[in-house]
Amino acid sequence: MCFFPFRLRCCNVTEKGCAGLDSVLSSSLSCLRELDLSSNNLQDSGISQLAVGLGNPQCKLEHLRLFNCSIGEDGCASLASALRSNPSHLIELDLTHNNPHDTGVKMLSDVLTDTSCKLETLRLMGCELTRRSCAALAQVLQSSSTSLKHLDLSLNDLQDSGVELLCVGLKNPSCKLNKLSLSDCKITVNGCSALSSALKSNPSHLRELDLSINNLTDSGVRHLLPVFEDPHVCLEKLWLNNCNLTHKSCQMVGYVDTSKHSGLRELNLSANDLLDSGLKQLSAGECHLLSGLQSLSVTYCGLTAQGCAVLASALSSKQSQLKTLDLRGNKLSDSGVKSLSELVEDPHCELEELKFMDGIIPMTTNVSHKQDVLPVNPTKSTKQKTKNKKHMRVLLRK
């Protein structure tokens, strides 16, 4: 038998179903590599059955998703035992919205430091974790034998104290984490300070950092400035949406000279009170931040047509590399939309996708707010005149 992949999300699977899957996972004939049992009431008893198959040396499963399956500490113990018995195949484990608590995370963390364990992605979003879990995971990050590359701890009450513990692992030279998600973890300025220090101590691995939906404020951004300034920091994607920022944050970031450092490629500043003045400060100077970005999201930031004019000027410069710009949820008016839409004729503009409202249509020279999804098939002469036209897509309506 051969199942690749096997998705049973929301299928009313229970403990009995897990017992049946045990035989599939244990079979030497199975080439099952991906199993999604999310949103089924498996409980710890079901995970115990499933773990029998997972622990079998014949099992070659690589991706296991158990989102919202009513898994507790005992279920984590079963999974940890299975990983010890058969550590060399599973590379992704999703336990989002379960109840492992700190004790369950500690049991999993002990396995992750094993040289044989190949787990690269661990998702623990919304698992009622506290700073105690951060201490256990910090031990994992400090281990030279762990394979962990992506850690999602979003929607947990970690607070600054938890982040500070986690940063003990992050700053260790042995830490090779590429992606860290800490969205909605009650982090403030002190947590930003700890993260900044960790990035400076070990700058060469972390590529993506999600700090969205935390009360960082402008003071927190001040501590994060080394992310933008240090030429050794390799961070490429940063999410700061809904962090209670103002135009002052833009002013601080706007002073960064991207000619000396510009590893950052994607920045999300949505749902902050930036206003047009904030955008103007972001694009100030010849080597402003926007010149190095490839993707910028500033939805619901209080922008108007004036902000569009600022962006249009920045995007028409030869230095601009921006390919995706999301402006949804702002009162741009027709004049603002027009000033940005006209960028399709600018040979220096690299923009490929421009989002105004819900829905997406390809870019044409004259854009109507009432257009539906239309194909773009420019003639040869049109391609020669406006080489960017065939690539640009404008989001106007649903």
C-alpha positions as CSV (number, residue, x, y, z in Angstrom):
1,M,0.0,0.0,0.0
2,C,1.1,3.5,-0.8
3,F,-0.4,6.8,0.5
4,F,1.3,10.0,-0.2
5,P,0.1,12.3,1.4
6,F,-2.7,11.2,3.7
7,R,-5.0,14.1,4.9
8,L,-7.8,13.3,7.4
9,R,-8.4,16.7,8.8
10,C,-11.9,17.1,10.5
11,C,-12.9,13.5,9.7
12,N,-14.2,12.5,13.2
13,V,-11.2,10.1,13.6
14,T,-10.9,8.7,17.1
15,E,-8.6,6.3,19.0
16,K,-9.9,3.4,16.9
17,G,-8.9,5.1,13.7
18,C,-5.4,5.7,15.2
19,A,-5.1,1.9,15.9
20,G,-5.8,1.3,12.2
21,L,-3.2,3.8,11.1
22,D,-0.7,2.1,13.3
23,S,-0.6,-0.8,11.0
24,V,-0.1,1.4,8.0
25,L,2.8,3.2,9.6
26,S,4.4,-0.1,10.6
27,S,4.2,-1.7,7.2
28,S,7.4,-2.1,5.2
29,L,5.3,-1.6,2.0
30,S,4.0,1.8,3.0
31,C,5.5,4.9,1.4
32,L,3.4,7.3,3.5
33,R,5.4,10.5,4.1
34,E,2.8,13.0,5.2
35,L,-0.1,12.5,7.7
36,D,-2.6,15.2,8.7
37,L,-5.0,14.3,11.5
38,S,-5.8,17.9,12.5
39,S,-9.1,18.8,14.2
40,N,-9.9,15.2,15.3
41,N,-10.6,14.3,18.9
42,L,-7.7,11.8,19.2
43,Q,-6.8,12.6,22.8
44,D,-3.8,11.0,24.5
45,S,-5.2,7.5,24.0
46,G,-5.3,7.9,20.3
47,I,-1.8,9.3,20.2
48,S,-0.6,6.4,22.2
49,Q,-2.0,4.1,19.5
50,L,-0.5,6.2,16.7
51,A,2.9,6.3,18.5
52,V,3.2,2.5,18.2
53,G,3.4,2.9,14.4
54,L,5.6,6.0,14.6
55,G,8.1,4.2,16.8
56,N,8.4,1.2,14.4
57,P,11.7,1.3,12.4
58,Q,9.7,0.6,9.3
59,C,7.9,3.9,9.6
60,K,9.2,6.6,7.2
61,L,6.7,9.3,8.0
62,E,8.3,12.8,7.6
63,H,5.4,15.2,8.3
64,L,2.9,14.8,11.1
65,R,0.2,17.4,11.7
66,L,-1.9,17.1,14.9
67,F,-3.4,20.6,15.1
68,N,-6.3,20.7,17.7
69,C,-6.4,17.0,18.6
70,S,-6.9,17.3,22.4
71,I,-3.4,16.1,23.1
72,G,-2.0,16.5,26.6
73,E,1.1,15.6,28.6
74,D,0.6,11.9,28.2
75,G,0.3,12.3,24.4
76,C,3.6,14.2,24.3
77,A,5.2,11.4,26.4
78,S,4.0,8.9,23.7
79,L,5.3,11.0,20.9
80,A,8.7,11.5,22.7
81,S,9.0,7.8,23.1
82,A,8.2,7.1,19.4
83,L,10.9,9.7,18.4
84,R,13.5,7.9,20.6
85,S,12.6,4.5,19.0
86,N,12.6,5.8,15.4
87,P,14.3,9.2,15.3
88,S,15.6,9.4,11.8
89,H,12.6,10.2,9.6
90,L,10.2,12.7,11.1
91,I,11.1,16.3,10.2
92,E,7.9,18.2,11.0
93,L,5.6,18.0,14.0
94,D,2.6,20.3,14.4
95,L,1.0,20.3,17.9
96,T,-0.8,23.7,17.5
97,H,-3.7,24.3,19.8
98,N,-3.2,21.3,22.0
99,N,-2.5,21.2,25.8
100,P,0.9,19.7,26.3
101,H,1.8,22.3,28.9
102,D,5.3,22.9,30.0
103,T,5.8,19.3,31.1
104,G,5.0,17.9,27.7
105,V,7.3,20.4,26.0
106,K,10.1,19.3,28.4
107,M,9.7,15.7,27.3
108,L,9.8,16.6,23.7
109,S,12.8,18.9,24.2
110,D,14.8,16.1,25.8
111,V,14.4,14.1,22.5
112,L,15.3,17.0,20.3
113,T,18.9,17.1,21.6
114,D,19.5,13.5,20.4
115,T,21.9,13.4,17.5
116,S,19.7,10.8,15.7
117,C,16.6,13.0,15.9
118,K,16.0,14.8,12.6
119,L,13.0,17.0,13.5
120,E,13.5,20.4,11.9
121,T,10.1,22.0,12.4
122,L,8.1,22.2,15.7
123,R,4.9,24.1,16.0
124,L,3.5,24.7,19.5
125,M,1.2,27.6,18.7
126,G,-1.5,28.2,21.3
127,C,-0.4,25.4,23.7
128,E,-0.8,27.3,27.0
129,L,3.0,27.4,27.4
130,T,4.9,29.6,29.9
131,R,8.5,30.7,30.5
132,R,9.3,27.1,31.8
133,S,8.9,25.8,28.2
134,C,11.3,28.5,27.0
135,A,13.9,27.3,29.4
136,A,13.6,23.7,28.1
137,L,13.7,24.8,24.4
138,A,16.7,27.0,25.1
139,Q,18.6,23.9,26.0
140,V,17.6,22.4,22.6
141,L,18.8,25.5,20.8
142,Q,22.2,25.4,22.6
143,S,22.7,21.8,21.6
144,S,25.1,21.2,18.7
145,S,23.3,18.0,17.9
146,T,19.8,19.3,17.3
147,S,18.3,19.6,13.8
148,L,15.7,22.1,14.8
149,K,15.4,24.9,12.2
150,H,11.8,26.3,12.7
151,L,10.1,27.0,16.0
152,D,6.6,28.4,16.3
153,L,5.6,29.5,19.9
154,S,3.0,32.0,18.9
155,L,-0.2,32.6,21.0
156,N,1.5,31.5,24.3
157,D,1.9,33.6,27.5
158,L,5.7,33.7,27.3
159,Q,6.1,37.3,28.2
160,D,9.5,39.0,28.3
161,S,10.9,36.7,30.9
162,G,10.2,33.7,28.7
163,V,11.8,35.4,25.7
164,E,14.9,36.2,27.8
165,L,15.3,32.5,28.6
166,L,14.8,31.5,25.0
167,C,17.5,34.0,24.0
168,V,20.0,32.2,26.1
169,G,19.8,29.5,23.5
170,L,19.5,31.8,20.5
171,K,22.7,33.6,21.3
172,N,24.7,30.4,21.6
173,P,27.0,29.8,18.6
174,S,25.6,26.2,18.3
175,C,22.0,27.6,17.6
176,K,21.1,27.1,13.9
177,L,17.4,28.2,14.1
178,N,16.3,29.8,10.8
179,K,12.7,30.8,11.7
180,L,11.2,31.9,15.0
181,S,7.6,32.8,15.4
182,L,6.6,34.7,18.6
183,S,3.3,36.3,17.5
184,D,1.0,37.3,20.3
185,C,3.3,36.2,23.2
186,K,2.9,39.4,25.4
187,I,6.4,40.6,24.5
188,T,7.3,44.2,25.2
189,V,10.5,46.4,25.0
190,N,12.5,44.1,27.4
191,G,11.9,41.2,25.1
192,C,13.1,43.2,22.1
193,S,16.2,44.1,24.0
194,A,16.9,40.4,24.7
195,L,16.3,39.4,21.0
196,S,18.5,42.2,19.8
197,S,21.3,41.0,22.0
198,A,20.9,37.4,20.9
199,L,21.0,38.4,17.2
200,K,24.2,40.4,17.7
201,S,25.8,37.5,19.5
202,N,24.8,34.9,16.9
203,P,23.8,36.7,13.8
204,S,24.4,34.2,11.0
205,H,21.5,31.8,11.1
206,L,18.1,33.4,12.0
207,R,16.3,34.4,8.7
208,E,12.7,35.0,9.7
209,L,11.4,36.6,12.9
210,D,7.7,37.1,13.7
211,L,7.0,39.5,16.5
212,S,3.5,40.6,15.4
213,I,0.7,41.3,17.8
214,N,3.0,42.3,20.7
215,N,3.1,45.6,22.5
216,L,6.6,46.5,21.4
217,T,6.0,50.2,20.9
218,D,8.6,52.5,19.3
219,S,11.0,51.8,22.2
220,G,11.1,48.2,21.3
221,V,12.0,49.1,17.7
222,R,14.8,51.2,19.0
223,H,16.3,48.1,20.6
224,L,15.8,46.2,17.3
225,L,17.7,48.7,15.2
226,P,20.8,46.3,15.1
227,V,18.6,44.1,12.9
228,F,18.7,46.7,10.3
229,E,22.2,48.1,10.9
230,D,24.5,45.2,11.6
231,P,26.1,43.8,8.4
232,H,26.5,40.4,10.0
233,V,22.8,39.9,10.9
234,C,21.2,37.7,8.2
235,L,17.6,38.4,9.0
236,E,15.6,38.5,5.8
237,K,11.9,38.6,6.9
238,L,10.5,40.6,9.9
239,W,6.9,40.9,11.0
240,L,6.1,43.9,13.2
241,N,2.4,44.2,12.4
242,N,0.1,45.3,15.1
243,C,2.9,46.2,17.6
244,N,1.6,49.7,18.6
245,L,4.2,51.5,16.5
246,T,4.0,55.1,15.2
247,H,5.8,57.3,12.7
248,K,8.7,57.5,15.3
249,S,9.6,53.9,14.5
250,C,9.8,54.8,10.8
251,Q,12.0,57.7,11.6
252,M,14.5,55.5,13.5
253,V,14.5,52.8,10.8
254,G,14.7,55.5,8.1
255,Y,18.2,56.6,9.3
256,V,19.6,53.1,8.5
257,D,22.0,53.3,5.5
258,T,21.2,50.3,3.4
259,S,24.2,50.7,1.3
260,K,26.2,49.3,4.2
261,H,23.7,46.6,5.2
262,S,20.5,45.4,3.6
263,G,19.8,41.8,4.3
264,L,16.2,42.5,5.1
265,R,13.9,41.6,2.2
266,E,10.4,41.4,3.6
267,L,8.9,43.8,6.2
268,N,5.4,43.8,7.6
269,L,4.4,47.0,9.5
270,S,0.6,46.6,9.1
271,A,-1.9,47.7,11.7
272,N,0.3,50.4,13.1
273,D,-0.3,54.1,13.3
274,L,2.4,55.0,10.8
275,L,0.5,57.6,8.8
276,D,1.9,59.3,5.7
277,S,4.6,60.9,7.7
278,G,5.9,57.5,8.7
279,L,6.2,56.4,5.1
280,K,8.0,59.6,4.2
281,Q,10.6,58.9,6.9
282,L,11.0,55.3,5.7
283,S,11.9,56.5,2.2
284,A,14.1,59.4,3.2
285,G,17.7,59.5,1.8
286,E,19.3,58.0,-1.2
287,C,19.8,54.6,0.4
288,H,16.6,54.3,2.3
289,L,15.1,51.1,3.7
290,L,12.6,50.7,0.9
291,S,15.4,50.5,-1.7
292,G,16.5,47.1,-0.3
293,L,13.1,45.5,0.4
294,Q,11.3,43.2,-2.0
295,S,8.1,43.0,0.0
296,L,6.4,45.6,2.2
297,S,3.0,45.4,3.9
298,V,1.5,48.5,5.4
299,T,-2.2,47.7,5.6
300,Y,-4.4,49.7,8.0
301,C,-1.7,52.2,8.7
302,G,-3.7,55.4,8.2
303,L,-2.3,56.2,4.8
304,T,-3.8,58.6,2.2
305,A,-3.0,59.8,-1.3
306,Q,-0.1,61.7,0.1
307,G,1.5,58.5,1.2
308,C,1.0,57.0,-2.2
309,A,2.8,59.9,-3.8
310,V,5.8,59.3,-1.4
311,L,5.8,55.6,-2.3
312,A,5.5,56.3,-6.1
313,S,8.6,58.5,-5.9
314,A,10.6,55.9,-3.9
315,L,9.5,53.1,-6.2
316,S,10.5,54.9,-9.4
317,S,14.1,55.3,-8.2
318,K,16.8,53.0,-9.8
319,Q,17.6,51.6,-6.3
320,S,14.2,50.3,-5.7
321,Q,13.9,46.4,-5.6
322,L,10.3,46.3,-4.2
323,K,8.2,43.6,-5.9
324,T,5.2,43.3,-3.6
325,L,3.4,46.2,-1.9
326,D,0.3,45.7,0.2
327,L,-1.7,48.9,1.0
328,R,-5.1,47.4,1.8
329,G,-7.2,49.0,4.5
330,N,-6.0,52.6,3.8
331,K,-8.0,55.6,2.5
332,L,-5.9,56.2,-0.6
333,S,-8.6,57.7,-2.8
334,D,-8.6,57.6,-6.6
335,S,-5.7,60.0,-6.9
336,G,-3.5,57.8,-4.6
337,V,-4.4,54.7,-6.6
338,K,-3.7,56.5,-9.9
339,S,-0.2,57.7,-8.8
340,L,0.8,54.1,-8.0
341,S,-0.9,52.5,-11.0
342,E,1.1,54.7,-13.3
343,L,4.3,53.0,-12.1
344,V,3.6,50.3,-14.7
345,E,5.0,52.7,-17.3
346,D,8.1,53.4,-15.3
347,P,11.1,51.3,-16.6
348,H,12.8,51.6,-13.2
349,C,9.9,50.2,-11.2
350,E,10.4,46.5,-10.3
351,L,6.9,46.1,-8.7
352,E,5.1,43.0,-9.6
353,E,2.1,42.9,-7.2
354,L,0.2,45.9,-5.8
355,K,-2.6,45.4,-3.4
356,F,-5.3,48.0,-2.7
357,M,-8.3,46.1,-1.5
358,D,-9.6,42.5,-1.5
359,G,-9.2,40.6,-4.8
360,I,-6.6,40.6,-7.5
361,I,-6.4,41.7,-11.1
362,P,-3.4,41.9,-13.5
363,M,-2.1,45.4,-14.1
364,T,-3.0,47.4,-17.2
365,T,-2.3,51.0,-18.1
366,N,-5.8,52.2,-17.2
367,V,-7.1,50.4,-14.1
368,S,-10.8,50.5,-13.2
369,H,-12.1,49.8,-9.7
370,K,-14.9,47.7,-11.3
371,Q,-12.7,45.3,-13.3
372,D,-12.8,41.6,-12.6
373,V,-9.9,39.2,-13.0
374,L,-8.6,39.7,-16.5
375,P,-5.7,38.0,-18.3
376,V,-2.8,40.1,-19.6
377,N,-1.5,39.2,-22.9
378,P,0.5,42.2,-24.2
379,T,1.6,42.4,-27.8
380,K,5.2,42.2,-28.7
381,S,5.4,46.0,-29.2
382,T,3.8,46.6,-25.8
383,K,6.3,44.3,-24.1
384,Q,9.1,46.4,-25.6
385,K,7.6,49.7,-24.5
386,T,6.7,48.6,-20.9
387,K,8.6,45.5,-20.0
388,N,7.1,45.5,-16.5
389,K,3.4,45.6,-17.5
390,K,3.0,41.9,-18.0
391,H,4.3,41.2,-14.6
392,M,2.4,43.7,-12.4
393,R,-0.8,42.6,-10.6
394,V,-3.0,45.1,-8.8
395,L,-5.3,44.1,-6.0
396,L,-8.5,46.2,-6.2
397,R,-11.6,44.2,-5.3
398,K,-12.8,40.7,-4.4
